[in-house]
Amino acid sequence: MQLRLMIAIAALLVASGSGCQREASFDDATIVMSVGQHEIRLDEFNRAYRMYRSAYGEGVDKDPAVERESKLRFIQQLADQMVLMAHAHDIGVDISDDALNRAVDNIREDYPDDLFDQMLLENAINFEQWKEALRVRLVIDQLVRQELSQNIQITEGDIADYYQNNAADSLAPDIAAPEKAGDHSDQRLVQQLRRQKTEQAYTPWLAGLRAQYPVDIDQAVIARIISNSKAPLPGGDHAGSAE
């Protein structure tokens, strides 16, 4: 599947229904944003925003100001996602069909009986699009692990600092008390510290990728998508995504 389509369906849920209103001067093939040779057309953008709103922003369309802010956040999120997927493509990070199918099966197991299929049906979700959305999420997760998490080293000093700074915490007694901690607790602590360091490293890493993969955004199309928003748009007339 083309990268631009994978990017466009990267939200976890796909719902049918009304999307962003388009002016007659723009058609479904109009390019909204691009990274190098990878592009997102207007129909793909609208479908992706419906997914985003279904999954994370239900009811935002009831308040025009909230809806504009939701669209602006989504534009930045989609631009960053294009950057990540373009980089993953360039360095050969991908998810096999077998791994994707196993992830689908694991998610299905969380739903008793046929509730998973009912959920798709009730929300007018296309299974194949949902599955491709999951693929993109897994690719990005794998990219972050490969480029950040796996390269982060947890030293004895990091562990000692944690115990010193969290000696009074009651979050996890088996972690907060090193003399009582076994191998399992030590592993949990290392994982926790690695997650924290990954989160700290993510923002500068993404900033570097944004510079490496500038996103070209058609501001005329975005202005119509935002409708009458007075909020500043990402970039200039045709510019990369904002920080």
N, C-alpha and C positions, 0 to 999 in steps of 0.2 A: 504494500500500500504506500502511496506517495506520502512523503513526510508532512506536507501541508495538511493532508486529511487527518493524519495521526494527531497532529497538533490540535486541529480544530475540535476533535472529540475527546480531548484529554480530561475534561471534567468527568466525574464518576457517574453522573446520571444524565440521561438524554430524555427530554420531554418534548412532546409536540405541543403546539399552541401558538399564540401570537408572539411574534418577536419584535425587533426594533422596526419602526416604520421607515420605509425607504422612499426617497423622492424619485420622481419619474426619470430624472437624469442619471440615476445609478441603476445598474442591473445586477443580477446575481454574480456575474463574472467580474465585476469591478474589484480590483485589488485593494484591500484595506491596509495591509502591512506585509512586509517581506523582510527576510534575512537572506542575503545572497540570492541564490536561485529559488529559495523556498518562499512560497507566497500563501497568503490566506485571502480567499475571495469573500465577497460580501455575504453570500449564502452560507459559507462555512463559518464566518464570524457570527452571524445571527444564530445559527444552530448551536455554536459553542456557548454563546451568551445565554440562550435558553437553558442549556445544561447547567451552567453556572448558577443561574437564578433559581432553578429547580432544586439544586443541591444545597445552596448556601444562602439564597436571598429571597426566600418565599415572602411575598407581600410587599417587597420594596417598591413595586410599581404603584402603590397606593399614595405615595408621597413623591412628587416630581423631583424634589431636592435630593431625597434619599436614592431615587432611581438614578439620577445623574452621578452621584458619588459611587454607586454600585458599578455603573458602567465604566467610570474612570479607573476604579480599582481593578476591574476585570481586564481593561485594556493593558494596564501595566503587567498584570499577572500573565496574560496571554503573550505579551511581548517577551517576558522573561522565560516563559515556557518555550517559545520559539528558539531563543538563544540556547537553552539547555538541550533541546532536541537536536539543533543544528550541530552543537559540539559533540553530542553523543553519536550522531551519524558520522561525523568526521573521524572520530577515534574508534569507531566500530563497536560501540556499546549497544547491545540489543538483548532482547529476551526471546528465547526459543519458544516455539509453539507448545512444546511439552510443558515448559515452565509456566506458560500462560494458562494452559488448561488445568494444571495442578492448582494454580491460584484461584481460578474460577471454581473448581471443585471445593476448595477450602472455604470459599465464601458461601457457596451453596449449603455447606454443612451447618452454617450458622442459622439457617432458616429451616424450621421443622416442616415436614411434609412438603407441600408444593407452594409454600408461602413465597419463595423466591420468585417463581414464575408469576404468581398472583401480583406481587409487588411490581414487576415489570409491566404487566398488563394494566394494572390500575393507574400507573403513571405514564402510560403510552410510551414506554421505553423500548427501543429497538435493541434486541439482545446483541447483535453483532456490533452495533455502535458502542454499546456499553462495554463489550469485551475489548474493543480497540481502545476505548478510554482507559481501561484497566492496564492494557499493554503499555501505554504511554506513561502512566504513573509508575509502573514497575521499571521501565527504562530509566526514568529520572532517578528513582530510588537507587538503582544499580549504579548509575553515574556518580551520585553523591558518595556511595560507599567506596567505589573504586578510586575516586579522586581525592576524597577527604577522609572518611572514617578509617579506611584501611591504612592510611599513611600517618595517622595520629598515634604517637607513642605516649603511653601512660607510665610515668616514672615513679619510683619509690617516693620521691619528693612530692609528687602530685598527691599521692595517697596520704602521706604524712600531713600535708597542708589541709587536706579534706578533713581528716580526723581532728586536727587542731581547730579548724574554723567551724566545725559542726559538732563539737563535743557535747554541747548542751541540747542539741536537737533531739526530738523524740520521734522523728519520722520513721526511722527503721532501727530498732534496738540492735539487731544483729549486725548492722553496718556501722552504727555509731559507736559500738564498743569493740575495738580491734582485738582485745584480748579474748573475746568470745566468738570472734568471727571465724568461720571455717572457710574451706575452699569455695563453697557456693556463694557465700556472702562476699568474698573477695572478688569473685567473678562479676557479681552484680555491681559492685562498686566500680570496677574497671569499666564496665559497660556504661554506667552512669556518667563517669568522668569523660569517656570517649564521646558520648552524646553531647555533653556540654561543650567540649572542645570543637566538635563538629559544627554546632550551632554558632559558636564564636567565629569559626573560620568561614562559614557559608557566605556571609555578606561581602567580605572583600574578594572572595573567590568569584562570586557572581558578578561583582563589579568589573573584575578583570575580563570575564567572558563577555559582558556587555560591550566593553571596548573592542574586543576581538571580533564580535559578531554584531555590528550596529544594526538596529532595527529601523527600517524605513517605513514611516507611517504617513498615509495620505490624510492630511489634516482636513481636507474638504469633506471626505467621506466620514471621518470621525466626527466632525462638527454636526453633520446631519444625524449621525447615530446618537450623539449626545443630545440632539434636539436644541432646545433653547438654553442650554447650560451656559452660565457665565464663568464656570470654573476653568482654570487654565488647563490646556490640553498637553499631553506629553510631547516634548520636542518642539520643533519649529514647523515650517511649512511642510517639509518632508524630512522629518528628523527621527533620530533614534529614540528609544524609550527613555523616560526620565528616571532619575535615581529615586 
